[in-house]
């Protein structure tokens, strides 16, 4: 691999997937210390990288405005990048880079999304994955020619500022949870098919509170589950109250998190907070499971799993969402207490 002087990394979305690109960004910087290293991402997600010390510039694409790719391709071409890593490999990123550099440019390197294997596993329950390769590791393989057999560090990272930590103080000092060891709960997901029932989350919250834990609820401003749970418990609803990096700062104050297969899993681990991740229609083989030694992926072994790559679609089981409804609150509570001892009253 020739030594590049200007490098572009492309990943538009989604939030969790962008967090999973952070090992690649860090290792690319370590390998190409003198190069200009830029990131192209969706405008709404750019604040996630605001304090990332490894990047020189963040370029953005406004998906909501449905911008034409032509002007963006022209801008990228004018930057004269000599190496481009497409970590998204979507129709949009493929078209954009074809417009910028031509459809067969050797300077564009694309991640292997293992789409055929995923589809065979979903459609025919045919598992051709010899081992679970995380999305982090799949991206890092693009750098392997530079380092040979040397294993690159694949832990994720985020960089909340002192202001981000200041912003979480009203939440962690709320009288409902102040002075208690905190457990973060992420009861929402981008698609309902990936959500453990809110009633189960409520039961878990009440059990944790009875043991002396403080519970904080995470989610976006449009997520309904946190408010529903908070209204029926002593949990503090932090959904929609923090920035991306503020969310990471809050998780850094927590002993553990419990979440659906959602961005909360990746936010949590990026600040070294272990997570109990509840997987239903998706599977570990897809590469998006937790990686910390104290984290846990909890899923039921059902013949219908997995049935979706990302939670899009309908449940195929005659008992709707059997893969998640079969996970009982006491099972999750046991896993939590194995990792965080109950506080003494």
Sine and cosine of phi, psi and omega as CSV:
sin_phi,cos_phi,sin_psi,cos_psi,sin_omega,cos_omega
0.00,0.00,0.89,-0.46,0.02,-1.00
-0.90,0.44,0.39,-0.92,-0.02,-1.00
-0.98,0.21,0.92,-0.39,0.00,-1.00
-1.00,0.10,0.40,-0.92,0.06,-1.00
-0.94,-0.33,-0.38,0.92,0.03,-1.00
-0.67,-0.74,0.84,-0.54,-0.09,-1.00
-0.82,-0.57,0.67,-0.75,0.09,-1.00
-0.87,-0.50,0.74,-0.67,0.11,-0.99
-0.94,-0.33,0.76,-0.65,-0.05,-1.00
-0.90,-0.45,0.86,-0.51,0.17,-0.99
-0.40,-0.92,0.92,-0.40,-0.08,-1.00
-0.99,0.16,-0.69,0.72,-0.13,-0.99
-0.33,-0.94,-0.07,-1.00,-0.25,0.97
-1.00,-0.02,-0.16,-0.99,-0.17,-0.99
-0.86,0.51,-0.78,0.63,0.01,-1.00
-0.89,0.46,-0.66,0.75,0.00,-1.00
-0.89,0.46,-0.59,0.81,0.02,-1.00
-0.92,0.40,-0.63,0.78,0.07,-1.00
-0.88,0.47,-0.57,0.82,0.00,-1.00
-0.95,0.31,-0.18,0.98,0.10,-1.00
-1.00,0.09,-0.18,0.98,-0.11,-0.99
-0.90,0.43,-0.54,0.84,0.10,-0.99
-0.89,0.45,-0.63,0.78,0.01,-1.00
-0.89,0.46,-0.71,0.71,0.01,-1.00
-0.86,0.51,-0.73,0.69,-0.02,-1.00
-0.89,0.45,-0.74,0.67,-0.06,-1.00
-0.94,0.34,-0.55,0.84,0.08,-1.00
-0.89,0.45,-0.65,0.76,0.04,-1.00
-0.90,0.44,-0.67,0.74,0.00,-1.00
-0.90,0.43,-0.57,0.82,-0.04,-1.00
-0.99,0.15,-0.53,0.85,-0.04,-1.00
-0.86,-0.52,0.93,0.37,-0.16,-0.99
-0.87,0.50,-0.56,0.83,-0.09,-1.00
-1.00,-0.08,-0.10,0.99,-0.08,-1.00
-0.98,0.19,0.46,-0.89,0.20,-0.98
-0.98,0.19,0.84,-0.54,-0.09,-1.00
-0.89,-0.45,0.92,-0.39,-0.06,-1.00
-0.89,-0.45,0.39,-0.92,0.05,-1.00
-0.82,-0.57,0.69,-0.72,0.15,-0.99
-0.93,-0.36,0.84,-0.55,-0.02,-1.00
-0.56,-0.83,0.13,-0.99,0.05,-1.00
-0.92,0.39,0.60,-0.80,-0.11,-0.99
-0.82,0.57,-0.66,0.75,-0.10,-1.00
-0.94,0.35,-0.30,0.95,-0.02,-1.00
-0.98,-0.20,-0.09,1.00,-0.07,-1.00
-0.87,0.50,-0.53,0.85,0.03,-1.00
-0.87,0.50,-0.36,0.93,0.03,-1.00
-0.86,0.52,-0.49,0.87,-0.09,-1.00
-0.96,-0.28,0.23,0.97,-0.12,-0.99
-0.84,0.54,-0.58,0.81,-0.04,-1.00
-0.94,-0.33,0.24,0.97,-0.03,-1.00
-0.94,0.35,0.89,-0.45,-0.12,-0.99
-0.97,0.24,-0.16,0.99,-0.09,-1.00
-1.00,0.02,-0.23,0.97,-0.08,-1.00
-0.98,-0.18,0.60,-0.80,0.10,-1.00
-1.00,0.00,-0.62,0.79,-0.10,-0.99
-0.49,-0.87,0.58,-0.81,0.08,-1.00
-0.90,-0.43,0.90,-0.44,0.10,-1.00
-1.00,-0.08,0.55,-0.84,-0.07,-1.00
-0.78,-0.62,0.43,-0.90,0.07,-1.00
-0.80,-0.60,0.80,-0.59,-0.04,-1.00
-1.00,0.02,1.00,-0.06,-0.02,-1.00
-0.92,0.40,-0.58,0.82,-0.06,-1.00
-0.93,0.37,-0.53,0.85,0.03,-1.00
-0.99,0.15,-0.08,1.00,0.00,-1.00
0.79,0.61,0.76,0.65,0.01,-1.00
-0.87,0.50,0.53,-0.85,0.15,-0.99
-0.93,0.36,0.60,-0.80,0.02,-1.00
-0.97,0.25,-0.31,0.95,-0.06,-1.00
-0.83,0.56,-0.82,0.57,0.01,-1.00
-0.87,0.49,-0.60,0.80,0.02,-1.00
-0.92,0.38,-0.67,0.74,0.05,-1.00
-0.87,0.49,-0.64,0.76,0.02,-1.00
-0.90,0.44,-0.67,0.74,0.02,-1.00
-0.88,0.47,-0.69,0.72,-0.01,-1.00
-0.91,0.41,-0.68,0.74,0.00,-1.00
-0.88,0.48,-0.61,0.79,-0.02,-1.00
-0.92,0.39,-0.42,0.91,0.03,-1.00
-0.95,0.32,-0.31,0.95,0.07,-1.00
0.85,0.52,0.75,0.66,0.07,-1.00
-0.92,0.39,0.63,-0.78,0.06,-1.00
-0.97,-0.26,-0.01,1.00,0.11,-0.99
-0.46,-0.89,0.75,-0.66,-0.04,-1.00
-0.75,-0.66,0.77,-0.64,0.06,-1.00
-0.94,-0.34,0.91,-0.41,0.04,-1.00
-1.00,-0.05,0.99,-0.15,-0.01,-1.00
-1.00,0.01,0.02,1.00,0.02,-1.00
-0.98,-0.20,-0.73,0.68,0.00,-1.00
0.78,0.63,0.73,0.68,0.07,-1.00
-0.98,-0.17,0.21,-0.98,0.10,-1.00
-0.82,0.57,-0.61,0.79,-0.02,-1.00
-0.92,0.39,-0.75,0.66,-0.02,-1.00
-0.92,0.39,-0.59,0.81,0.02,-1.00
-0.90,0.43,-0.70,0.71,0.02,-1.00
-0.91,0.42,-0.70,0.72,-0.01,-1.00
-0.85,0.53,-0.74,0.67,-0.06,-1.00
-0.95,0.30,-0.47,0.88,0.11,-0.99
-0.92,0.38,-0.64,0.77,0.05,-1.00
-0.91,0.40,-0.58,0.82,-0.06,-1.00
-0.98,0.19,-0.65,0.76,-0.17,-0.99
-0.80,-0.60,-0.05,1.00,-0.10,-1.00
0.99,-0.12,0.45,-0.89,-0.13,-0.99
-0.95,0.32,-0.30,0.96,-0.08,-1.00
-0.84,-0.55,0.50,0.87,-0.06,-1.00
-0.92,0.39,0.74,-0.67,0.03,-1.00
-0.97,0.25,-0.21,0.98,-0.02,-1.00
-0.98,0.17,-0.20,0.98,-0.02,-1.00
-0.99,-0.11,0.85,-0.53,0.05,-1.00
-0.92,-0.39,0.75,-0.66,-0.11,-0.99
-0.89,-0.45,0.62,-0.79,0.03,-1.00
-0.93,0.38,0.56,-0.83,0.11,-0.99
-1.00,0.09,0.94,-0.34,-0.04,-1.00
-1.00,0.09,-0.09,1.00,0.04,-1.00
0.81,0.59,0.62,0.78,-0.11,-0.99
-0.90,0.44,-0.64,0.76,-0.02,-1.00
-0.89,0.45,-0.71,0.71,0.01,-1.00
-0.90,0.44,-0.65,0.76,0.03,-1.00
-0.88,0.47,-0.72,0.70,-0.04,-1.00
-0.91,0.41,-0.61,0.80,0.05,-1.00
-0.91,0.41,-0.60,0.80,0.02,-1.00
-0.93,0.38,-0.66,0.76,0.00,-1.00
-0.94,0.34,-0.72,0.69,-0.14,-0.99
-0.99,0.16,-0.66,0.75,-0.12,-0.99
-0.87,-0.49,0.09,1.00,-0.08,-1.00
0.81,0.59,0.55,0.84,0.01,-1.00
-0.99,-0.15,0.96,-0.29,-0.09,-1.00
-1.00,-0.06,0.97,-0.24,0.02,-1.00
-0.97,-0.24,0.23,0.97,0.05,-1.00
-0.99,0.10,0.93,-0.36,0.01,-1.00
-0.92,0.40,-0.45,0.89,0.06,-1.00
-0.41,-0.91,0.31,-0.95,0.05,-1.00
-0.98,0.17,0.90,-0.44,0.06,-1.00
-0.94,-0.34,0.88,-0.47,-0.05,-1.00
-0.93,0.37,0.37,-0.93,0.07,-1.00
-0.89,0.46,-0.52,0.85,0.07,-1.00
-0.87,0.49,-0.72,0.69,-0.03,-1.00
-0.94,0.34,-0.57,0.82,0.03,-1.00
-0.88,0.47,-0.64,0.77,0.05,-1.00
-0.93,0.37,-0.68,0.73,-0.06,-1.00
-0.91,0.42,-0.37,0.93,0.04,-1.00
-0.86,0.50,-0.42,0.91,0.03,-1.00
-0.92,0.39,-0.37,0.93,0.01,-1.00
-1.00,-0.08,-0.12,0.99,-0.12,-0.99
-0.86,0.51,-0.61,0.80,0.04,-1.00
-0.84,0.55,-0.42,0.91,-0.02,-1.00
-0.98,0.21,-0.46,0.89,-0.15,-0.99
-0.88,-0.47,-0.07,1.00,-0.01,-1.00
0.93,0.38,-0.79,-0.61,-0.06,-1.00
-1.00,0.05,-0.07,1.00,0.01,-1.00
-0.89,0.47,0.75,-0.66,0.01,-1.00
-1.00,0.09,0.80,-0.60,0.01,-1.00
-1.00,0.09,0.56,-0.83,0.02,-1.00
-0.92,0.40,0.77,-0.64,-0.11,-0.99
-0.90,-0.44,0.28,0.96,0.05,-1.00
-0.97,0.24,0.57,-0.82,0.02,-1.00
-0.99,0.13,0.25,-0.97,0.00,-1.00
-0.38,-0.92,0.54,-0.84,0.14,-0.99
-0.71,-0.70,0.30,-0.95,-0.14,-0.99
-0.77,-0.64,0.95,0.32,0.08,-1.00
-0.91,0.41,0.60,-0.80,-0.04,-1.00
-1.00,0.01,0.17,-0.98,0.13,-0.99
-0.83,0.56,-0.56,0.83,0.03,-1.00
-0.92,0.40,-0.58,0.82,0.04,-1.00
-0.91,0.41,-0.66,0.75,0.03,-1.00
-0.93,0.37,-0.55,0.83,0.05,-1.00
-0.91,0.41,-0.59,0.80,-0.06,-1.00
-0.92,0.39,-0.37,0.93,-0.03,-1.00
-1.00,0.03,-0.15,0.99,-0.08,-1.00
-0.86,0.51,-0.66,0.75,0.05,-1.00
-0.87,0.49,-0.43,0.90,0.00,-1.00
-0.99,0.17,-0.77,0.64,-0.06,-1.00
-0.97,0.25,-0.28,0.96,0.07,-1.00
-0.99,-0.12,0.08,1.00,0.07,-1.00
-0.85,0.53,0.71,-0.70,-0.05,-1.00
-0.82,0.57,-0.43,0.90,0.00,-1.00
-0.92,0.39,-0.46,0.89,-0.10,-0.99
-0.79,-0.62,-0.15,0.99,-0.09,-1.00
-0.83,0.56,0.74,-0.67,0.05,-1.00
0.99,0.15,-0.03,1.00,-0.01,-1.00
-0.97,-0.24,0.49,-0.87,0.13,-0.99
-0.91,0.43,0.73,-0.68,-0.15,-0.99
-0.99,-0.13,0.67,-0.74,0.16,-0.99
-0.89,-0.47,0.80,-0.60,0.04,-1.00
-1.00,-0.04,0.64,-0.77,0.01,-1.00
-0.84,-0.54,0.79,-0.61,0.07,-1.00
-0.92,-0.38,1.00,0.06,-0.15,-0.99
-1.00,0.09,-0.02,1.00,-0.06,-1.00
-0.93,-0.36,0.16,-0.99,0.07,-1.00
-0.37,-0.93,0.22,-0.98,-0.05,-1.00
-0.91,0.41,-0.44,0.90,0.01,-1.00
-0.71,-0.71,0.68,-0.73,-0.07,-1.00
-0.84,0.54,-0.46,0.89,-0.04,-1.00
-0.87,0.49,-0.36,0.93,-0.03,-1.00
-0.99,-0.11,0.06,1.00,-0.14,-0.99
-1.00,-0.09,0.84,-0.54,0.25,-0.97
-0.89,0.46,0.64,-0.77,-0.09,-1.00
-0.82,0.58,0.64,-0.77,-0.01,-1.00
-0.89,0.45,-0.49,0.87,0.04,-1.00
-0.91,0.42,-0.58,0.82,0.04,-1.00
-0.94,0.35,-0.65,0.76,0.07,-1.00
-0.88,0.47,-0.66,0.75,0.02,-1.00
-0.88,0.48,-0.71,0.70,0.01,-1.00
-0.87,0.49,-0.65,0.76,0.04,-1.00
-0.90,0.43,-0.70,0.72,0.01,-1.00
-0.86,0.50,-0.72,0.70,-0.02,-1.00
-0.90,0.44,-0.62,0.79,0.02,-1.00
-0.92,0.39,-0.65,0.76,0.03,-1.00
-0.90,0.43,-0.67,0.74,0.01,-1.00
-0.90,0.45,-0.62,0.78,0.00,-1.00
-0.89,0.45,-0.50,0.86,-0.01,-1.00
-1.00,0.10,-0.12,0.99,0.05,-1.00
0.97,-0.26,0.13,0.99,0.06,-1.00
-0.99,0.11,0.44,-0.90,0.23,-0.97
-0.99,-0.15,0.64,-0.77,-0.06,-1.00
-0.88,-0.47,0.76,-0.65,0.11,-0.99
-0.88,-0.47,0.66,-0.75,-0.07,-1.00
-0.96,-0.28,0.76,-0.65,-0.04,-1.00
-0.93,-0.36,0.44,-0.90,0.04,-1.00
0.26,-0.97,0.08,-1.00,0.05,-1.00
-1.00,0.10,0.15,-0.99,-0.06,-1.00
-0.91,0.41,-0.34,0.94,-0.02,-1.00
-0.98,-0.18,-0.02,1.00,0.01,-1.00
-0.97,0.24,0.70,-0.72,-0.08,-1.00
-1.00,-0.07,-0.45,0.89,-0.13,-0.99
-0.89,0.46,-0.67,0.74,-0.03,-1.00
-0.85,0.52,-0.70,0.71,-0.01,-1.00
-0.91,0.42,-0.62,0.78,0.00,-1.00
-0.89,0.46,-0.69,0.72,-0.01,-1.00
-0.94,0.34,-0.68,0.74,-0.03,-1.00
-0.88,0.47,-0.56,0.83,-0.01,-1.00
-0.93,0.36,-0.27,0.96,-0.08,-1.00
-0.89,-0.47,0.21,0.98,-0.05,-1.00
-0.48,-0.88,-0.13,-0.99,0.08,-1.00
-0.99,-0.16,0.17,0.99,-0.01,-1.00
-0.93,0.38,0.54,-0.84,0.03,-1.00
-1.00,-0.07,0.82,-0.57,-0.01,-1.00
-1.00,0.09,0.95,-0.31,0.02,-1.00
-0.98,-0.19,0.10,0.99,-0.07,-1.00
-0.90,0.43,0.73,-0.68,0.04,-1.00
0.96,0.27,0.05,1.00,-0.08,-1.00
-0.99,-0.12,-0.22,0.98,-0.13,-0.99
-0.79,-0.62,0.39,-0.92,0.15,-0.99
-0.96,0.28,0.07,-1.00,0.06,-1.00
-0.84,0.54,-0.75,0.66,-0.03,-1.00
-0.96,0.27,-0.42,0.91,0.15,-0.99
-0.90,0.43,-0.63,0.78,0.07,-1.00
-0.88,0.48,-0.66,0.75,0.03,-1.00
-0.92,0.40,-0.58,0.82,0.04,-1.00
-0.91,0.41,-0.63,0.77,0.04,-1.00
-0.90,0.44,-0.70,0.72,0.00,-1.00
-0.90,0.43,-0.51,0.86,0.06,-1.00
-0.91,0.41,-0.35,0.93,0.04,-1.00
-1.00,0.01,-0.02,1.00,-0.07,-1.00
-0.98,-0.21,0.48,-0.88,0.03,-1.00
-0.98,0.21,-0.49,0.87,-0.10,-1.00
-0.23,-0.97,0.36,-0.93,0.15,-0.99
-0.78,-0.62,0.41,-0.91,0.09,-1.00
-0.79,-0.61,0.77,-0.63,-0.14,-0.99
-0.44,-0.90,0.41,-0.91,0.25,-0.97
-0.92,0.39,0.01,-1.00,0.14,-0.99
-0.95,0.30,1.00,0.05,-0.10,-1.00
-0.52,-0.85,-0.02,-1.00,-0.02,-1.00
-0.88,0.48,-0.43,0.91,-0.01,-1.00
-0.85,0.53,-0.60,0.80,0.04,-1.00
-0.83,0.56,-0.72,0.70,-0.11,-0.99
-0.99,0.16,-0.58,0.81,0.13,-0.99
-0.84,0.54,-0.72,0.70,-0.09,-1.00
-0.89,0.45,-0.77,0.64,-0.07,-1.00
-0.94,0.34,-0.43,0.90,0.01,-1.00
-0.92,0.40,-0.31,0.95,0.08,-1.00
-0.91,-0.42,0.37,0.93,0.13,-0.99
0.92,0.39,0.45,0.89,0.11,-0.99
-0.98,-0.19,0.87,-0.49,-0.06,-1.00
-0.91,0.42,0.36,-0.93,-0.08,-1.00
-0.65,-0.76,0.59,-0.81,0.24,-0.97
-0.98,-0.18,0.94,-0.34,-0.09,-1.00
-0.98,-0.20,0.78,-0.63,-0.05,-1.00
-0.98,-0.21,0.94,-0.35,-0.05,-1.00
-0.96,-0.29,0.71,-0.70,0.05,-1.00
-0.89,-0.45,-1.00,0.04,-0.08,-1.00
-0.96,0.29,-0.29,0.96,-0.01,-1.00
-0.99,-0.16,0.09,-1.00,-0.10,-0.99
-0.64,-0.77,0.39,-0.92,0.00,-1.00
-0.87,0.49,-0.52,0.86,-0.04,-1.00
-0.87,0.50,-0.38,0.93,-0.03,-1.00
-0.95,0.30,-0.29,0.96,0.13,-0.99
0.99,-0.13,0.25,0.97,-0.09,-1.00
-0.90,-0.43,0.27,0.96,0.01,-1.00
-0.98,0.19,0.16,-0.99,0.02,-1.00
-0.95,0.31,0.35,-0.94,-0.07,-1.00
-0.79,-0.62,-0.32,0.95,-0.02,-1.00
-0.88,0.47,0.54,-0.84,-0.08,-1.00
-0.86,0.52,-0.52,0.86,-0.03,-1.00
-1.00,-0.09,0.00,1.00,0.05,-1.00
-0.99,0.14,0.24,-0.97,-0.06,-1.00
-0.54,-0.84,0.72,-0.69,0.16,-0.99
-0.98,-0.19,0.88,-0.48,0.00,-1.00
-0.96,-0.29,0.85,-0.52,0.02,-1.00
-0.51,-0.86,0.50,-0.87,0.03,-1.00
-1.00,0.00,0.57,-0.82,0.01,-1.00
-1.00,0.03,1.00,-0.02,0.00,-1.00
-0.89,-0.45,0.55,-0.83,-0.03,-1.00
-0.91,0.41,-0.31,0.95,-0.01,-1.00
-1.00,0.04,-0.15,0.99,-0.01,-1.00
-1.00,-0.04,0.61,-0.79,-0.17,0.98
-0.99,0.14,0.40,-0.92,0.01,-1.00
-0.86,-0.51,-0.03,1.00,-0.04,-1.00
-0.46,-0.89,0.57,-0.82,0.02,-1.00
-0.96,0.27,-0.58,0.81,-0.12,-0.99
-0.61,-0.80,0.20,0.98,0.00,-1.00
0.98,-0.18,-0.09,1.00,0.07,-1.00
-0.98,0.19,0.68,-0.74,0.05,-1.00
0.85,-0.52,-0.15,-0.99,-0.02,-1.00
-0.90,-0.43,0.47,-0.88,0.05,-1.00
-0.90,0.43,0.69,-0.73,-0.02,-1.00
-0.98,-0.19,-0.03,1.00,-0.01,-1.00
-1.00,0.06,0.62,-0.78,0.01,-1.00
-0.89,0.46,-0.47,0.88,0.16,-0.99
-0.99,-0.11,0.96,-0.26,-0.14,-0.99
-0.83,0.56,0.78,-0.63,0.02,-1.00
0.84,0.55,0.62,0.78,0.02,-1.00
-0.86,0.51,-0.51,0.86,-0.04,-1.00
-0.91,0.41,-0.48,0.88,0.01,-1.00
-0.98,-0.20,-0.64,0.77,0.02,-1.00
-0.90,0.43,-0.42,0.91,0.02,-1.00
-0.97,0.25,-0.23,0.97,0.10,-1.00
-0.99,0.12,0.92,-0.40,-0.10,-1.00
-1.00,-0.03,0.54,-0.84,0.00,-1.00
-0.81,0.59,-0.59,0.81,-0.01,-1.00
-0.93,0.38,-0.47,0.88,0.08,-1.00
-0.92,0.40,-0.69,0.72,-0.01,-1.00
-0.93,0.36,-0.67,0.74,0.01,-1.00
-0.86,0.52,-0.66,0.75,0.01,-1.00
-0.87,0.49,-0.68,0.74,0.01,-1.00
-0.92,0.40,-0.61,0.80,0.04,-1.00
-0.89,0.45,-0.73,0.68,-0.08,-1.00
-0.94,0.33,-0.39,0.92,0.11,-0.99
-0.93,0.37,-0.40,0.91,-0.07,-1.00
-0.97,-0.24,-0.51,0.86,-0.01,-1.00
-0.73,-0.69,0.94,-0.33,0.00,-1.00
-0.87,0.49,0.58,-0.82,0.04,-1.00
-0.90,0.43,0.69,-0.72,0.01,-1.00
-0.93,0.38,0.50,-0.86,0.06,-1.00
-0.98,0.17,0.66,-0.75,-0.02,-1.00
-0.99,0.16,0.00,0.00,0.00,0.00
